[in-house]
């Protein structure tokens, strides 16, 4: 197999687990993350264990022009990319007016702009493949407003809405678009978001990144529109969709109280 998958946020957590799963299936990998050490270690592990190619690019997707740099890097390698997984994401916890604005705009850049730009740049490449996939990673936060995670939840709602619209636009092409919406997952995300105070609560509901990744990859290959891993997460997504918004906002505000 001479097919390639490009994964952002590949150094840790769900992205790392997805990379390993695709390597097991024989896919060569283009790994993107802001952590050089994580990428070096993962690339070496994958090459040794699965005998596939694994190139990597260290880049912060919150930087101006980062998505275009990723695309140009992939283009320079002249390889057949058939899977794009937009997994990189940032979160910042706290009241909107009390958080650093630069950190919040960086979150918007990574979660929305970079994902959108990468999709735009790679769609012509993916259309040239007999079968191709885009998997955008959102969150169960996409299904409701979340006080103290106001911008994060809004960006994830964007990802879900964008993915569904893009899926429809591309339905007559070779590209299948899916959106993965995980709930709490045992990764370093909560720590980076400054949510250590909620660690005990999260531990009660956390899924393992390997499990989330496996469900996401399976759903992608099955061309599912929305993939929500875990029964409780599915239940919460349905409840958020069908319950009064004011009620859901009170509940989430209580859970994520800063």
Secondary structure, 3 states (H helix, E strand, C coil): CCCEEEEECCCCHHHHHHHHHHHHCCCEEEEEECCHHHHHHHHHHHHHHHCCCEEEEECCCCCCCHHHHHHHHHHHHCCCEEEEEECCCCCCCCCHHHCCHHHHHHHHHHHHHHHHHHHHHHHHHHHCCCCEEEEEECCHHHHCCCCCCHHHHHHHHHHHHHHHHHHHHCCCCCEEEEEECCCCECCCHHHHCCCHHHHHHHHCCCECHHHHHHHHHHHHHCCCCEECCCHHHHHHHHHHHHCCHHHHHHHHHHHCCC
